[in-house]
Amino acid sequence: MKYEIKVKGIMPSYRFEAFEHIYTNDYKTLLRGELIDQSALYGVLRKIQDFGIELIELRLIEEEV
């Protein structure tokens, strides 16, 4: 499943290498990428929390069939 995670601040790409990093003009970072299951998603969210990063939004990106 493909997810988009929006966090506050400019996130260095080495912290979440599996994700595409998109930087916005309002100092937020969109992390976009594939995760194999919900357990992997929780792992990423735990990592965000451990780094003290503010989570703004989490979206599941629907794949076109």
PDB file with one MODEL, atoms N, CA, C and O in Angstrom:
MODEL        1
ATOM      1  N   MET A   1       0.839  -1.176   0.000  1.00  0.00           N
ATOM      2  CA  MET A   1       0.000   0.000   0.000  1.00  0.00           C
ATOM      3  C   MET A   1       0.884   1.239   0.000  1.00  0.00           C
ATOM      4  O   MET A   1       1.957   1.257   0.603  1.00  0.00           O
ATOM      5  N   LYS A   2       0.416   2.263  -0.681  1.00  0.00           N
ATOM      6  CA  LYS A   2       1.179   3.504  -0.783  1.00  0.00           C
ATOM      7  C   LYS A   2       0.584   4.534   0.175  1.00  0.00           C
ATOM      8  O   LYS A   2      -0.630   4.725   0.233  1.00  0.00           O
ATOM      9  N   TYR A   3       1.474   5.193   0.927  1.00  0.00           N
ATOM     10  CA  TYR A   3       1.054   6.173   1.926  1.00  0.00           C
ATOM     11  C   TYR A   3       1.725   7.509   1.673  1.00  0.00           C
ATOM     12  O   TYR A   3       2.791   7.591   1.063  1.00  0.00           O
ATOM     13  N   GLU A   4       1.066   8.558   2.162  1.00  0.00           N
ATOM     14  CA  GLU A   4       1.643   9.897   2.197  1.00  0.00           C
ATOM     15  C   GLU A   4       1.533  10.382   3.632  1.00  0.00           C
ATOM     16  O   GLU A   4       0.447  10.421   4.211  1.00  0.00           O
ATOM     17  N   ILE A   5       2.673  10.748   4.194  1.00  0.00           N
ATOM     18  CA  ILE A   5       2.742  11.198   5.581  1.00  0.00           C
ATOM     19  C   ILE A   5       3.270  12.625   5.577  1.00  0.00           C
ATOM     20  O   ILE A   5       4.356  12.891   5.062  1.00  0.00           O
ATOM     21  N   LYS A   6       2.501  13.539   6.153  1.00  0.00           N
ATOM     22  CA  LYS A   6       2.930  14.943   6.226  1.00  0.00           C
ATOM     23  C   LYS A   6       3.402  15.230   7.647  1.00  0.00           C
ATOM     24  O   LYS A   6       2.698  14.954   8.619  1.00  0.00           O
ATOM     25  N   VAL A   7       4.614  15.793   7.751  1.00  0.00           N
ATOM     26  CA  VAL A   7       5.183  16.139   9.047  1.00  0.00           C
ATOM     27  C   VAL A   7       5.618  17.600   9.033  1.00  0.00           C
ATOM     28  O   VAL A   7       5.839  18.193   7.977  1.00  0.00           O
ATOM     29  N   LYS A   8       5.732  18.157  10.220  1.00  0.00           N
ATOM     30  CA  LYS A   8       6.167  19.545  10.361  1.00  0.00           C
ATOM     31  C   LYS A   8       7.690  19.590  10.273  1.00  0.00           C
ATOM     32  O   LYS A   8       8.384  18.777  10.882  1.00  0.00           O
ATOM     33  N   GLY A   9       8.194  20.549   9.510  1.00  0.00           N
ATOM     34  CA  GLY A   9       9.632  20.738   9.390  1.00  0.00           C
ATOM     35  C   GLY A   9      10.206  20.106   8.135  1.00  0.00           C
ATOM     36  O   GLY A   9       9.518  19.413   7.387  1.00  0.00           O
ATOM     37  N   ILE A  10      11.484  20.367   7.932  1.00  0.00           N
ATOM     38  CA  ILE A  10      12.208  19.820   6.785  1.00  0.00           C
ATOM     39  C   ILE A  10      12.909  18.555   7.259  1.00  0.00           C
ATOM     40  O   ILE A  10      13.812  18.605   8.095  1.00  0.00           O
ATOM     41  N   MET A  11      12.483  17.426   6.717  1.00  0.00           N
ATOM     42  CA  MET A  11      12.984  16.122   7.128  1.00  0.00           C
ATOM     43  C   MET A  11      14.167  15.708   6.248  1.00  0.00           C
ATOM     44  O   MET A  11      14.023  15.621   5.028  1.00  0.00           O
ATOM     45  N   PRO A  12      15.339  15.450   6.853  1.00  0.00           N
ATOM     46  CA  PRO A  12      16.467  14.979   6.044  1.00  0.00           C
ATOM     47  C   PRO A  12      16.133  13.631   5.394  1.00  0.00           C
ATOM     48  O   PRO A  12      15.501  12.779   6.017  1.00  0.00           O
ATOM     49  N   SER A  13      16.552  13.446   4.162  1.00  0.00           N
ATOM     50  CA  SER A  13      16.188  12.230   3.428  1.00  0.00           C
ATOM     51  C   SER A  13      16.816  10.970   4.013  1.00  0.00           C
ATOM     52  O   SER A  13      16.285   9.880   3.798  1.00  0.00           O
ATOM     53  N   TYR A  14      17.921  11.075   4.743  1.00  0.00           N
ATOM     54  CA  TYR A  14      18.550   9.880   5.291  1.00  0.00           C
ATOM     55  C   TYR A  14      17.730   9.247   6.424  1.00  0.00           C
ATOM     56  O   TYR A  14      17.941   8.078   6.747  1.00  0.00           O
ATOM     57  N   ARG A  15      16.809   9.988   7.028  1.00  0.00           N
ATOM     58  CA  ARG A  15      16.016   9.428   8.127  1.00  0.00           C
ATOM     59  C   ARG A  15      14.968   8.429   7.643  1.00  0.00           C
ATOM     60  O   ARG A  15      14.675   7.449   8.328  1.00  0.00           O
ATOM     61  N   PHE A  16      14.416   8.673   6.485  1.00  0.00           N
ATOM     62  CA  PHE A  16      13.393   7.795   5.922  1.00  0.00           C
ATOM     63  C   PHE A  16      13.752   7.545   4.452  1.00  0.00           C
ATOM     64  O   PHE A  16      13.105   8.073   3.548  1.00  0.00           O
ATOM     65  N   GLU A  17      14.770   6.749   4.231  1.00  0.00           N
ATOM     66  CA  GLU A  17      15.315   6.546   2.887  1.00  0.00           C
ATOM     67  C   GLU A  17      14.339   5.858   1.936  1.00  0.00           C
ATOM     68  O   GLU A  17      14.428   6.045   0.723  1.00  0.00           O
ATOM     69  N   ALA A  18      13.419   5.072   2.465  1.00  0.00           N
ATOM     70  CA  ALA A  18      12.489   4.332   1.610  1.00  0.00           C
ATOM     71  C   ALA A  18      11.390   5.222   1.033  1.00  0.00           C
ATOM     72  O   ALA A  18      10.619   4.785   0.178  1.00  0.00           O
ATOM     73  N   PHE A  19      11.319   6.461   1.496  1.00  0.00           N
ATOM     74  CA  PHE A  19      10.254   7.368   1.076  1.00  0.00           C
ATOM     75  C   PHE A  19      10.777   8.465   0.168  1.00  0.00           C
ATOM     76  O   PHE A  19      11.914   8.918   0.302  1.00  0.00           O
ATOM     77  N   GLU A  20       9.934   8.879  -0.748  1.00  0.00           N
ATOM     78  CA  GLU A  20      10.192  10.083  -1.535  1.00  0.00           C
ATOM     79  C   GLU A  20       9.918  11.271  -0.612  1.00  0.00           C
ATOM     80  O   GLU A  20       8.912  11.284   0.097  1.00  0.00           O
ATOM     81  N   HIS A  21      10.791  12.254  -0.617  1.00  0.00           N
ATOM     82  CA  HIS A  21      10.642  13.453   0.203  1.00  0.00           C
ATOM     83  C   HIS A  21      10.217  14.627  -0.663  1.00  0.00           C
ATOM     84  O   HIS A  21      10.887  14.952  -1.643  1.00  0.00           O
ATOM     85  N   ILE A  22       9.121  15.256  -0.311  1.00  0.00           N
ATOM     86  CA  ILE A  22       8.640  16.437  -1.022  1.00  0.00           C
ATOM     87  C   ILE A  22       8.549  17.564  -0.006  1.00  0.00           C
ATOM     88  O   ILE A  22       7.825  17.464   0.984  1.00  0.00           O
ATOM     89  N   TYR A  23       9.290  18.636  -0.257  1.00  0.00           N
ATOM     90  CA  TYR A  23       9.320  19.766   0.667  1.00  0.00           C
ATOM     91  C   TYR A  23       8.346  20.834   0.196  1.00  0.00           C
ATOM     92  O   TYR A  23       8.311  21.175  -0.986  1.00  0.00           O
ATOM     93  N   THR A  24       7.555  21.363   1.129  1.00  0.00           N
ATOM     94  CA  THR A  24       6.565  22.382   0.791  1.00  0.00           C
ATOM     95  C   THR A  24       7.098  23.767   1.170  1.00  0.00           C
ATOM     96  O   THR A  24       8.077  23.888   1.907  1.00  0.00           O
ATOM     97  N   ASN A  25       6.446  24.795   0.659  1.00  0.00           N
ATOM     98  CA  ASN A  25       6.857  26.176   0.939  1.00  0.00           C
ATOM     99  C   ASN A  25       6.596  26.579   2.382  1.00  0.00           C
ATOM    100  O   ASN A  25       7.198  27.535   2.873  1.00  0.00           O
ATOM    101  N   ASP A  26       5.714  25.871   3.067  1.00  0.00           N
ATOM    102  CA  ASP A  26       5.389  26.221   4.456  1.00  0.00           C
ATOM    103  C   ASP A  26       6.141  25.340   5.463  1.00  0.00           C
ATOM    104  O   ASP A  26       5.638  25.077   6.555  1.00  0.00           O
ATOM    105  N   TYR A  27       7.347  24.885   5.094  1.00  0.00           N
ATOM    106  CA  TYR A  27       8.252  24.132   5.971  1.00  0.00           C
ATOM    107  C   TYR A  27       7.638  22.845   6.517  1.00  0.00           C
ATOM    108  O   TYR A  27       7.692  22.551   7.711  1.00  0.00           O
ATOM    109  N   LYS A  28       7.064  22.106   5.602  1.00  0.00           N
ATOM    110  CA  LYS A  28       6.554  20.780   5.929  1.00  0.00           C
ATOM    111  C   LYS A  28       7.168  19.798   4.937  1.00  0.00           C
ATOM    112  O   LYS A  28       7.609  20.183   3.855  1.00  0.00           O
ATOM    113  N   THR A  29       7.189  18.540   5.320  1.00  0.00           N
ATOM    114  CA  THR A  29       7.721  17.498   4.448  1.00  0.00           C
ATOM    115  C   THR A  29       6.651  16.450   4.212  1.00  0.00           C
ATOM    116  O   THR A  29       6.005  15.986   5.151  1.00  0.00           O
ATOM    117  N   LEU A  30       6.467  16.079   2.952  1.00  0.00           N
ATOM    118  CA  LEU A  30       5.602  14.965   2.600  1.00  0.00           C
ATOM    119  C   LEU A  30       6.492  13.761   2.339  1.00  0.00           C
ATOM    120  O   LEU A  30       7.393  13.808   1.500  1.00  0.00           O
ATOM    121  N   LEU A  31       6.231  12.686   3.064  1.00  0.00           N
ATOM    122  CA  LEU A  31       6.930  11.429   2.836  1.00  0.00           C
ATOM    123  C   LEU A  31       5.972  10.537   2.076  1.00  0.00           C
ATOM    124  O   LEU A  31       4.866  10.272   2.548  1.00  0.00           O
ATOM    125  N   ARG A  32       6.376  10.071   0.907  1.00  0.00           N
ATOM    126  CA  ARG A  32       5.475   9.278   0.074  1.00  0.00           C
ATOM    127  C   ARG A  32       6.181   7.983  -0.304  1.00  0.00           C
ATOM    128  O   ARG A  32       7.295   7.994  -0.828  1.00  0.00           O
ATOM    129  N   GLY A  33       5.502   6.854  -0.025  1.00  0.00           N
ATOM    130  CA  GLY A  33       6.128   5.588  -0.381  1.00  0.00           C
ATOM    131  C   GLY A  33       5.271   4.377  -0.068  1.00  0.00           C
ATOM    132  O   GLY A  33       4.182   4.487   0.495  1.00  0.00           O
ATOM    133  N   GLU A  34       5.788   3.225  -0.444  1.00  0.00           N
ATOM    134  CA  GLU A  34       5.106   1.941  -0.273  1.00  0.00           C
ATOM    135  C   GLU A  34       5.508   1.308   1.049  1.00  0.00           C
ATOM    136  O   GLU A  34       6.668   1.359   1.457  1.00  0.00           O
ATOM    137  N   LEU A  35       4.524   0.710   1.709  1.00  0.00           N
ATOM    138  CA  LEU A  35       4.764  -0.091   2.906  1.00  0.00           C
ATOM    139  C   LEU A  35       4.072  -1.435   2.716  1.00  0.00           C
ATOM    140  O   LEU A  35       2.980  -1.503   2.151  1.00  0.00           O
ATOM    141  N   ILE A  36       4.704  -2.494   3.185  1.00  0.00           N
ATOM    142  CA  ILE A  36       4.169  -3.820   2.893  1.00  0.00           C
ATOM    143  C   ILE A  36       2.917  -4.165   3.681  1.00  0.00           C
ATOM    144  O   ILE A  36       2.067  -4.917   3.203  1.00  0.00           O
ATOM    145  N   ASP A  37       2.800  -3.621   4.882  1.00  0.00           N
ATOM    146  CA  ASP A  37       1.616  -3.920   5.686  1.00  0.00           C
ATOM    147  C   ASP A  37       1.446  -2.868   6.781  1.00  0.00           C
ATOM    148  O   ASP A  37       2.234  -1.929   6.891  1.00  0.00           O
ATOM    149  N   GLN A  38       0.412  -3.047   7.576  1.00  0.00           N
ATOM    150  CA  GLN A  38       0.098  -2.070   8.622  1.00  0.00           C
ATOM    151  C   GLN A  38       1.161  -2.057   9.723  1.00  0.00           C
ATOM    152  O   GLN A  38       1.398  -1.026  10.351  1.00  0.00           O
ATOM    153  N   SER A  39       1.785  -3.183   9.947  1.00  0.00           N
ATOM    154  CA  SER A  39       2.859  -3.251  10.937  1.00  0.00           C
ATOM    155  C   SER A  39       4.022  -2.337  10.540  1.00  0.00           C
ATOM    156  O   SER A  39       4.604  -1.661  11.389  1.00  0.00           O
ATOM    157  N   ALA A  40       4.355  -2.321   9.252  1.00  0.00           N
ATOM    158  CA  ALA A  40       5.414  -1.434   8.755  1.00  0.00           C
ATOM    159  C   ALA A  40       5.017   0.030   8.933  1.00  0.00           C
ATOM    160  O   ALA A  40       5.858   0.869   9.258  1.00  0.00           O
ATOM    161  N   LEU A  41       3.749   0.334   8.721  1.00  0.00           N
ATOM    162  CA  LEU A  41       3.252   1.698   8.924  1.00  0.00           C
ATOM    163  C   LEU A  41       3.423   2.121  10.383  1.00  0.00           C
ATOM    164  O   LEU A  41       3.884   3.226  10.666  1.00  0.00           O
ATOM    165  N   TYR A  42       3.051   1.240  11.299  1.00  0.00           N
ATOM    166  CA  TYR A  42       3.210   1.566  12.721  1.00  0.00           C
ATOM    167  C   TYR A  42       4.686   1.760  13.084  1.00  0.00           C
ATOM    168  O   TYR A  42       5.013   2.577  13.944  1.00  0.00           O
ATOM    169  N   GLY A  43       5.559   1.020  12.438  1.00  0.00           N
ATOM    170  CA  GLY A  43       6.991   1.199  12.671  1.00  0.00           C
ATOM    171  C   GLY A  43       7.463   2.581  12.255  1.00  0.00           C
ATOM    172  O   GLY A  43       8.247   3.214  12.962  1.00  0.00           O
ATOM    173  N   VAL A  44       6.986   3.048  11.110  1.00  0.00           N
ATOM    174  CA  VAL A  44       7.348   4.391  10.630  1.00  0.00           C
ATOM    175  C   VAL A  44       6.779   5.449  11.572  1.00  0.00           C
ATOM    176  O   VAL A  44       7.469   6.405  11.925  1.00  0.00           O
ATOM    177  N   LEU A  45       5.522   5.280  11.978  1.00  0.00           N
ATOM    178  CA  LEU A  45       4.910   6.250  12.895  1.00  0.00           C
ATOM    179  C   LEU A  45       5.638   6.286  14.236  1.00  0.00           C
ATOM    180  O   LEU A  45       5.778   7.352  14.837  1.00  0.00           O
ATOM    181  N   ARG A  46       6.101   5.135  14.705  1.00  0.00           N
ATOM    182  CA  ARG A  46       6.864   5.076  15.958  1.00  0.00           C
ATOM    183  C   ARG A  46       8.185   5.818  15.801  1.00  0.00           C
ATOM    184  O   ARG A  46       8.620   6.520  16.713  1.00  0.00           O
ATOM    185  N   LYS A  47       8.818   5.661  14.649  1.00  0.00           N
ATOM    186  CA  LYS A  47      10.080   6.348  14.376  1.00  0.00           C
ATOM    187  C   LYS A  47       9.871   7.865  14.354  1.00  0.00           C
ATOM    188  O   LYS A  47      10.689   8.614  14.888  1.00  0.00           O
ATOM    189  N   ILE A  48       8.786   8.312  13.741  1.00  0.00           N
ATOM    190  CA  ILE A  48       8.458   9.742  13.716  1.00  0.00           C
ATOM    191  C   ILE A  48       8.293  10.263  15.142  1.00  0.00           C
ATOM    192  O   ILE A  48       8.800  11.331  15.484  1.00  0.00           O
ATOM    193  N   GLN A  49       7.586   9.506  15.963  1.00  0.00           N
ATOM    194  CA  GLN A  49       7.378   9.903  17.360  1.00  0.00           C
ATOM    195  C   GLN A  49       8.700   9.908  18.128  1.00  0.00           C
ATOM    196  O   GLN A  49       8.952  10.826  18.909  1.00  0.00           O
ATOM    197  N   ASP A  50       9.540   8.906  17.919  1.00  0.00           N
ATOM    198  CA  ASP A  50      10.827   8.826  18.617  1.00  0.00           C
ATOM    199  C   ASP A  50      11.733  10.004  18.285  1.00  0.00           C
ATOM    200  O   ASP A  50      12.494  10.460  19.137  1.00  0.00           O
ATOM    201  N   PHE A  51      11.657  10.500  17.055  1.00  0.00           N
ATOM    202  CA  PHE A  51      12.455  11.660  16.652  1.00  0.00           C
ATOM    203  C   PHE A  51      11.853  12.970  17.144  1.00  0.00           C
ATOM    204  O   PHE A  51      12.474  14.025  17.009  1.00  0.00           O
ATOM    205  N   GLY A  52      10.650  12.916  17.715  1.00  0.00           N
ATOM    206  CA  GLY A  52       9.995  14.129  18.212  1.00  0.00           C
ATOM    207  C   GLY A  52       9.441  15.000  17.099  1.00  0.00           C
ATOM    208  O   GLY A  52       9.339  16.219  17.241  1.00  0.00           O
ATOM    209  N   ILE A  53       9.084  14.366  15.993  1.00  0.00           N
ATOM    210  CA  ILE A  53       8.565  15.089  14.828  1.00  0.00           C
ATOM    211  C   ILE A  53       7.049  15.179  14.951  1.00  0.00           C
ATOM    212  O   ILE A  53       6.391  14.212  15.336  1.00  0.00           O
ATOM    213  N   GLU A  54       6.500  16.342  14.622  1.00  0.00           N
ATOM    214  CA  GLU A  54       5.051  16.532  14.694  1.00  0.00           C
ATOM    215  C   GLU A  54       4.385  15.957  13.449  1.00  0.00           C
ATOM    216  O   GLU A  54       4.657  16.398  12.332  1.00  0.00           O
ATOM    217  N   LEU A  55       3.513  14.972  13.648  1.00  0.00           N
ATOM    218  CA  LEU A  55       2.740  14.380  12.564  1.00  0.00           C
ATOM    219  C   LEU A  55       1.543  15.267  12.272  1.00  0.00           C
ATOM    220  O   LEU A  55       0.798  15.628  13.182  1.00  0.00           O
ATOM    221  N   ILE A  56       1.355  15.621  11.009  1.00  0.00           N
ATOM    222  CA  ILE A  56       0.254  16.490  10.618  1.00  0.00           C
ATOM    223  C   ILE A  56      -0.861  15.704   9.951  1.00  0.00           C
ATOM    224  O   ILE A  56      -2.040  15.913  10.236  1.00  0.00           O
ATOM    225  N   GLU A  57      -0.478  14.793   9.056  1.00  0.00           N
ATOM    226  CA  GLU A  57      -1.499  14.071   8.290  1.00  0.00           C
ATOM    227  C   GLU A  57      -0.944  12.744   7.794  1.00  0.00           C
ATOM    228  O   GLU A  57       0.238  12.630   7.471  1.00  0.00           O
ATOM    229  N   LEU A  58      -1.819  11.743   7.738  1.00  0.00           N
ATOM    230  CA  LEU A  58      -1.495  10.444   7.174  1.00  0.00           C
ATOM    231  C   LEU A  58      -2.582  10.089   6.182  1.00  0.00           C
ATOM    232  O   LEU A  58      -3.766  10.123   6.518  1.00  0.00           O
ATOM    233  N   ARG A  59      -2.188   9.746   4.948  1.00  0.00           N
ATOM    234  CA  ARG A  59      -3.174   9.397   3.923  1.00  0.00           C
ATOM    235  C   ARG A  59      -2.766   8.109   3.221  1.00  0.00           C
ATOM    236  O   ARG A  59      -1.591   7.888   2.926  1.00  0.00           O
ATOM    237  N   LEU A  60      -3.748   7.274   2.964  1.00  0.00           N
ATOM    238  CA  LEU A  60      -3.570   6.116   2.110  1.00  0.00           C
ATOM    239  C   LEU A  60      -3.830   6.586   0.686  1.00  0.00           C
ATOM    240  O   LEU A  60      -4.887   7.148   0.397  1.00  0.00           O
ATOM    241  N   ILE A  61      -2.879   6.360  -0.195  1.00  0.00           N
ATOM    242  CA  ILE A  61      -3.033   6.754  -1.589  1.00  0.00           C
ATOM    243  C   ILE A  61      -3.577   5.560  -2.344  1.00  0.00           C
ATOM    244  O   ILE A  61      -2.926   4.519  -2.435  1.00  0.00           O
ATOM    245  N   GLU A  62      -4.762   5.713  -2.880  1.00  0.00           N
ATOM    246  CA  GLU A  62      -5.407   4.621  -3.603  1.00  0.00           C
ATOM    247  C   GLU A  62      -4.692   4.398  -4.935  1.00  0.00           C
ATOM    248  O   GLU A  62      -4.411   5.339  -5.677  1.00  0.00           O
ATOM    249  N   GLU A  63      -4.415   3.156  -5.207  1.00  0.00           N
ATOM    250  CA  GLU A  63      -3.802   2.779  -6.469  1.00  0.00           C
ATOM    251  C   GLU A  63      -4.879   2.673  -7.537  1.00  0.00           C
ATOM    252  O   GLU A  63      -5.945   2.108  -7.293  1.00  0.00           O
ATOM    253  N   GLU A  64      -4.609   3.213  -8.718  1.00  0.00           N
ATOM    254  CA  GLU A  64      -5.558   3.096  -9.822  1.00  0.00           C
ATOM    255  C   GLU A  64      -5.459   1.707 -10.409  1.00  0.00           C
ATOM    256  O   GLU A  64      -4.359   1.204 -10.638  1.00  0.00           O
ATOM    257  N   VAL A  65      -6.599   1.081 -10.655  1.00  0.00           N
ATOM    258  CA  VAL A  65      -6.628  -0.280 -11.191  1.00  0.00           C
ATOM    259  C   VAL A  65      -6.958  -0.257 -12.663  1.00  0.00           C
ATOM    260  O   VAL A  65      -7.030  -1.311 -13.297  1.00  0.00           O
TER     261      VAL A  65
ENDMDL
END
